[in-house]
Amino acid sequence: MALAEIESGKWSRIVFAWPSQRGKTLLGILLLWLFTIAERRQSVSYLMPSLDKLSQNWEGKIKPAIVGSEFGGWLPTKGPGSKGGRPAALTMRDPRNGLIAGRTYFMALGGGGKETSVSSVTTATALVDEGDDAESAGQLELAFKRTNSYGAAGRTIVVSTVNNRTDRKSHPILDLADTGTKSRTHHCCPHCGDFAPITRDRIVDRACVCLKCGVSWTKEDAAKALNNAKLVHAVTDTNVFSLVCVGPDFHMGGGLESIIAEGEAAQKAIDERGDHSLMQTYRNKVWCEHYDSTPKDEDGQTIIPTRNRLAALSTASEIILSVDRREEDGDSIHLAELPTWIEHQAIAVDVQQGGDRAPGRLYFLLIGRGQGRGAITGYGSIVSAPKGRHPSTEELHRSLDKLDGLLADWAPGPPIVRRGIDVGDRMDELVKWIRAHPKWWALKGGANLRQANTGDHPGWIARREQDAGWMLHLVETAHATSAVHGELLGKSLLLPRGLERESALIRHLCGTVEYVPGKWSTKAQDRVHHPEWQMRHDYLDCAAYCRALIYDWEHRTKLPPRKYGFIGSIN
């Protein structure tokens, strides 16, 4: 059905949002790619959000599929693309006569509303793969410019799964699909003959129910419905054909049970651990819809963290402080007895210069995570200079040494896998200490990165080498802070038990909040929206840094284990 719509010639823009591993690349990309090159003898633009993803997809998916097909002999035997790797442009030839069939131009989507250096390349057909990795629907719109000069003969196809990135409020592929026909596959009920799409509200008591006649389908019924379906356009006055498929469109019959079981496991993780990660994957990858775990009240308004809310959550927490003391020198040390489910930790440090009203000090906070949830496992402050002046370089370094030694003496079982210091103030002095202590990273907050490089985690953290040869890690603090608040309220980030509403940790954690999407309480006048606003929120900054550091660790590229042995041995 979808292939017939593609070849109908009615649509200049085509958008596919499909579950993962369901043939969207084969149908939406590869078949049309080869047909355009081999039969029409026209060139094609193949676009992805980054050059790295282009190379990975070419080497891991597209090229092997071509090699394994009857078109393997059309690939070049000399020149660009003949010896492995992804060329900038690939020329395929008909092996029967040696004539050029068509060229494929590999391009990355433009970033930040701008086109890339290859924007001058136009083709009648543009194919965009994994479009949901784009920054926004606006970035996907740039792809349409590739075919504008061909008028009605030009076609742009965007395909993607709905990716479960937590760093955004919407999904580009779904936003783009909303501009089109919003087509769905409607399946015929074997009992009453009614055609309707499969939706989550139709899954009742581990079966699909017909909303018209009320009959629960058996496996045999579901198999019949899968083979008796039609495509229905919700919108007709558009030139964009958009098709959103869901898992049950492919998994009727016995396969529906696995989808239901996946949803039940995801709900169980929320109920038992406050872990929304499985539900986000389930709703994104199976139902192709956005999932927002931000707590809402009965009117759908965002619930913001307040002192009373956080103190109440602390009262019921399982995290017990085994070290909870204030030192005579002004230091404050609070370290938890770690539960067995914590697998790894991160620590972040915020440096405060001090002055006439307060001493210079280091604020630090640790977050531990495991099994899809986390906990604040330690926090405190270390005085670096008395009130009335800023700490000297020596005093600053001495306080960092003290913290480093404290962590070594504590030596918890779950390792501290990431350590970071905010170097926004007194950068040169802090970087000097960090270079002598390579386990620690230099951090800087407030980033809103448009261009992702290799090793970056968009929405969370990016790394940029500095001219002096050291690495600066840029944290997108707005998103990381929002994630911390959401996880605190969603009970997937636990507080230590017994915190009072007036404790510094509680006050800092709700010192600034996103009171409505995109609006933060950052000034005293914002108390009209957030009465508990305060200027000091150092522990919250540390928590945001920690969360980004742990995200970096949990999403790092894992190298395959090395095989050791004698030279020349593979054992």
N, C-alpha and C positions, 0 to 999 in steps of 0.2 A: 504493500500500500504506500509506504513512504517513498519507495523507489519510483513508483508511478507518478507521484507528485513532483519529485525532483525532475523527472524527464518530461513533465507536462509542458514546460516552457512558460507557465503562468507566473512563476515566482523568480524575482531577481535577488531576493534574500531568503536564505533558508537557515533555520536554527533548530538544532537537535539537542535536547537535554535528556540523557538516558542514564539508567543505572550502569554501574561499572561492569565490564566484561560481558557486554551484551551486543557486540557487533557494531557499535556506532562508528568506529574508525573504519571498519570494513565497508559499511554501507555509505556513510557520509563522506568519507575521505578517499579510500583506496580505489573503490570501484569507479567513482567519478573521475578520479585522477587518471587512471589508466585508460578509461574510455575517452577522455578529452585528448590525451596525448596520442593514443594509438589509432582511434577512429576519426576524430576530428582534426588531428594533426595541429592542435593548438597548444600554446604554452599555458602553464599553471603556476600560480603563486601559492606556496605552502607556508603558512605563518603559525608561529606559536609565541607565547608571551616572552620568551627569552631565547638567546642563541644556545645556551646550554641545553635547554629542553629540546630545541630543534635537533641538536646532535644526538641526544639520548634517544629520542623517538625514532630518528632515522636509522640509527644503528640497531636499536633494540626491537623495533616493531615494523616500520615501513619496509626497509630494505630486505629483511628476511622474508617478508610476505611476498615481495616481488620476485626474489630469487627462487622461492618455492613454487612460483606459478609459471604459466606458459610464457610470461613476459620477462623471465630471468635473462633470456638472451638479448633483450633490448637494452640492457644496462651497458654503459661504456666499458670497453676493454682497454682503452688508453685515454690519457688525459684526465681531467678532473672527475673524481668519483670512481676511478677504475681500481685504485689501490687501497680502498678503505677510507673511512672518514667521510664527513659531510662536506661536499663542495658548496660554494656560494650559488652555483647554478649547475644543474644536471642536464646533460643532453642525452636523450634516448634515441636509438636508431632502430629502424625496422630491419631485422637480420635477413629478411628475404630479399631486400634490394639495396640495403645500406643507406637508405634515405633518412634524413632527420625526421623523427616523428613529432617531437615537441620538447620544449625545455621546461624544467621545473626550477623556479627561483625560490630559494629558502630565505625567509626573512623573519625578523623578530618584530612584534608589534611595537609601535611607538610608545614611549612613556611620557607621562605628565602632559598629555594632550598634544604632543608633538610627534611627527612622523620620524622614522629612522632615515639613515642616509640613503637607503635604497627606495625611497618613496617615489622616485621617478619611474620605477619599473611598474608597468601596468599590464595586466593580462585579462582575458575575457572571463577567466575562472579563478577565484581566490578561495582557498580552503584554509580555515582556521581550526586548529586542533587544540583541545583542552582550553577552551575559551574561558572557563571559570577561573583560571589562574591569572586572568587579566586584572588590572587595577580596578577597572570599572566597565560598565556597559559603554561608556564614552570612548574608552580605549578600543573596544571592539568595533565601534563605529568607524574608526580609522581604516579598518580592513576594507570597508565598502568603497573607499576611494580608489582602491586598486582597479576596480572594474567600471568606474563611472564613465570613462571615455568610450566604453562599448555600448552605452545606452541600454536598451531593452535586452540586448544580446549578452550583457554581462551578468554573471552570477557569483554570489558570495555565499559560502556555506560555513557555518560555525557549529562545531559539535563539541560536547563536553559532558563529563559527569558533573554532578554538583559536589564540589570538593568541600571537605569538612574542615576548612580553615576557621579558626575562632577569632580572627583579628578583624572582622568586618561585620557590618549590620545587614548586608544583603549579598546576593550572588549575581555577578555580571551576566551569567548565562540565563538566569531566570528573569532578570530585569529586561534583557533583550527579547526573551521569549514572550514577555508580556506585551511587546509592541506588535506582535504578529497575530496569527490565526488562533493561537492557544488550542491547537488541535490535541485531541486525545483519542486513544483507541477505545471504542465502545464494544463490549462483549455481550453476546446474546444469551439471555437466561433460557436454559433448556425447558423450563416449566411454563413460563408465560410469554416468551418471545420478546421481552423488553430489552432494548440495547442501552447499556449504561457503562460508564467508566468504573474501574476498580478504585475505590477510595478507602482510606483508613477506617472510616466509620462503618464500612460494610464488613469488616472483620469482627465477627462475634462468635464467642465460644469456639475459637480455633477453626472457624469455617467462614467462607464468604457467603453473605446473605443478599438475596435480591431485594432491593428496597421497594419494589413494586408489589411482588406477590408474597414476600416474606419467607420464602423457602430457603433453607440453608443448603448450599450445594455440596454434594458428595464429590469425591475425587473424580468420578466419572462425569458428573455434571460440569465440573471445572474444566476437564479436558475438552469437553464438547464446546464450552464457551470460548476456550482459547482458539479453537479452529473455526469459530463463527463470529467474526468481528468485522467492524468497519471503522473507517476514520471519520471523525466528526470535527468540523471547524466551528469553534465558538464565535469567531469573528470572521467576517468575509470581506469587509471593505479595507483591505490592506494588501500590500505587495510582499509581505513577509510571511512565509510559511513557517510556523513554529510548532514543533511536535515535542511534547513532554511525555515520556513513557515512565512507568513505574515498575518495580520489581515483579508484581503479580501479572503484569502484561506478558511476562515470559515464564513465570513460575506457577502457572495454574496446575491443578492436580496435586500430586504428591509434593512437588516443590514448594507449594504454599505453606506447608507445615514448617519448613525450615525458616521461612520469612517470619512466621508467627513466633517461632521459638526465639529468633533473634530479637524481636521486639520485646518479648517477655524478659529476656536476659538484660536488655537495656533498662527496662523499667525497674527490675530488681536491683540493679547497680545504683539507681537513683534512690530507691527506698532504703537500701541498707547502708550505702556509703556516701550518698550525696554526689555520686560520680555521674556526670552528664555526658562523658566522652562517648560511651557506647550508643547512647540515644542520639547524639549528634550525627555519628556515622550512620546509624540506622535510618534516620529521617533524611539525611543528605543522599546517601548512596542507594537506598532502596526506594524511597518515596519521592526523590528529586524535589525536595522542598527545603526552605530555610528553617533552621531550628535555633531558637533563642532561649538560652537557659536563664536569662536575667529574671530574677524574681519580680512578679507583678502582684498588685493587690486586686481586689475583686472588681475594680473598675478598669483594670488593664494598665494602671499607672505604675511606672517603675518604682520599686521599693528601694529607698536609699539607705545606706548604713547610718545608724544613729548610735549614740552612746548606750542607750537603753537596750537596743537590739543586740549590739555586740556583747554587752555585759551579760545578757540573758543567754546568748550562745556560749559564752565562756563558762557559765554555771553548769551547763550540761556536757562540757567537753571531757574527753578521755585523756587529754594531754596534761600530765602532771609535771610541775616544775620541781626538779630535784635540787637545783641550785637557785635560790631566790634571796639575794642579799644586796645590801648597799654598803660599800666600803667606806672607811673613814676618810679616804682621800677623795671621795665624791663619785667614785665609779659605781655603776649599777650593773649587776650581772644576774641574768635570769636564763637558766638552761634547763631543758626538759629531759625527763626520762623517756627515751624514744620507744614507741610501740614497735612491735615486730614487723608491721606491714610497711614501714618506711624503708626504702631501698637506697636513697641517695639524698644529699642535701646541697644547698647553695647558701652562700653568705654574701651580703652586700654591706658596704660601709658608706655613710654620708658624713663628710667632714664639715664641721661648723667652726667658724673662725672665733666666735665669742666676741666679747667687747665689754662695755661698761656694765651691762645688765646680766651677763651670763658668762661663765668660763668657756674657753675653747674646748671642744670635745669631739670625739668620734661616736656617732650613733651606728649601731650594727644590728642586723636582724638575720636570722636563719630560717629557711623554709625547707622542710623535708617532704619528699613525695614517694609514693609507691602505690601500686594497684589502682591507679587512676584518681587518687585523692592526695591531699597534702595537709600539712600542719605547720604552724609557726613553732619551731623547735628551740628557739633561743632569741634573745634580744638584750639590749643594754646600751650603756654609754661608758666611755673612758675619757676622763679629763686629761687634756693635753697641755693646758696652761691656766693659770688663775684668772679670775674675773678682772677686767680692767685693761687687758692687752691681748693681742693675737699671739698664738704660739709661734715660737721660732722654728726654723727648719729642724733643728736637733730635737726639740720637744715634740714636734709632729711625728718625726720618725720614731722616737722613743715610744709614743703611744701606740703606733702601729705595730712595733715590735712586741709590746705588751699584749695586744690583742692576738697577734700571731702565736705567741707563747701560750695564751689562755686556751686557744683552740687545740694546740698540741697536747696540753695537759688534760683537756676534756676527753679527747680521742674517742668519740662515739663509734659504735660499730658501723652504722651506715656512713660511707665516706662523704666528705665534702668535696664534690666534684667540680664545682665552680666557685671562684672567689673574685669579687669585684669591688673596686673603690671608685666613687664619683670623683673625677678629677676636674670638675668644672671650675673650682677655685684652687689656686696654688698648684696649677698643673705641673709645672717644671719640677717642683719639690716632690710631689707625689709620684710622678713618673720615675724620678731617680730612685725612689724606694722600691717601686714596682719592678724596675729592671734588675734590682738585686734580689727580688723575691718572685721568680717567674711563675709561681702558682697563681699569682694575683693578676687580674685584668684591670686595665684602665677603662672606666665607663664614663659616658656622658649622656644625659637625658634630654628629652624634648625633641628628639628627631622625628621627622615625618618624611621618610624616604620615598622618593619617586622611582629611583632606579635601583634594582636589586643586582648585586654581584654574586659570583660564586661563593657559597658559604653563608650568605645572608639568610635570615628568616624574616621575610616581609611581615610587617606588623608588630614584630617583636624586637629583633636585634640584628645589627649589621656590623661588619668590621671594615675599618679603613686604615691602611698603613699610612703612617705619618712620614714627613720628609726626613725626620731624624732616625727612622728605621724602627720605631715602636708601633704597636697596634692599638688603635682606639676603637672601642666597641660602643656603638651608638644605640641607645635604647629608645624605642617609641613608647614613652612613658604614659601617654594618655591611654593607649590600649592596654598596656600592662597593668596600670592602676585600675582600669575598669574591670579587667579580668580578676584582679585580687578582690575587689568589692563583690563581684558576682559570685566568686567561689566562697567568700566568707558567708554571704547571705544564703547561698545554696548549700551550705554545710559540707562543701567539698574541700574547704581550707579551714582547718580547725584552729581555734585559739587555745592558748593555755587555760587551764581551769582556774577559777577564782579571781578573775580580774574585776575590779570595781569600775563603775562608769567614769570615775575621775582619774583612773590610772593613765599614765602618759601614753602607753601603747594604744589604749582604747581611744583617747582623745586624738592622737595623731592619725589613726587609721580612718577616722571619719572627719578629719580636718578639712578636706576638700572632696567633693563628690560630683558625679555626673547626675544632676538632679532631673534633667530630661535628656534624651539622646542628643549628644553633641554640645550640651551646655554644662559647663563646670562652674562650681562656686570657687572663684579664685580671688575675690576681693571682699572687703568688709561689707560692702553694700549688697553682696549676694546673700546676706543672712535672711533676706526676705524669702528666698527659696530654700535656704539651708541654715537654720538657726544656729547650728553647732559649728559653723565655719570657724577656723582659727588659722593664724599665720604659720604656726609650727606644725609640720606634718612629716618630720624626718623619718620616723619609722615607716610611714606609708611609702615614702620614696624608696627606702631600703627594700620594702616588700615588693614594690614594682620591679626594681632591679633584680631581686632574687628570682621572681617569677619568670622574667625574661631569660636569666641565666639558666634556669632549670629547663625552660623550653629549648634553649640552644643545646643543652646536654641530651635531652630526650629525643631530639630530632637531628642529632649529628649524623654525619655519614659514617657508617660503621664499616671498617675495612675487613675483608675476609681474613681469617686466621692464617698466619704465616707458617709455612712448613720448614722445619729446621732439619739439618743433617749435614753430611759431608758435602764438599763442593761437588756439584754435579748430581747430587741426590735429590729426589723429590719426596723422600720419606720424612 
